Amino acid sequence: MASEPFISVQEKIQTLARNPLFETFSEPELREVANYFNPVAVKKNETLFHQGDPGRELYIVIDGLFRIFSGDDHNRFRHEIGSAG
């Protein structure tokens, strides 16, 4: 993955507070959760994970576009199953 940009704890809290997943969290709860988030800058067409990988990460897209594919890396039986941005 690309470099990790610096984002202050306060910026993380503000980002989390805007996300529906965390909208009911209090300020102290958001601060606690923010400590576990690390920003990642991703290059165009970079793969974050593959189908079947263990789910150890939670990605929140702050800026940009993403696409989700099902299938293999050799484009056999590969099709887009979602996108946003």
C-alpha positions, 0 to 999 in steps of 0.5 A: 500500500502507499504511504500513510498520511498523517491525520490528527486524532481530532480529524479521525474523531470528526471523520468517524462522527460523520460515518453512520456506523459511529453516529451514536458514539459519544465523544469519549467513545469516538476518541477511543475508537480513533486510536485504532484507525490509521490512514492509508493512501491507496494508489489507483488500481491497488488491491487492498484485499482478496476474496477469502482473506481473513477480515482483519481490517475496516476501511472507511473511504474519506476521499476517492472512488473504490470498486469491489470485484468478485473473481480471480486476479487473472480476470477469469470470471471476474465481475464488479459487484459494487462501487462508490465514490 
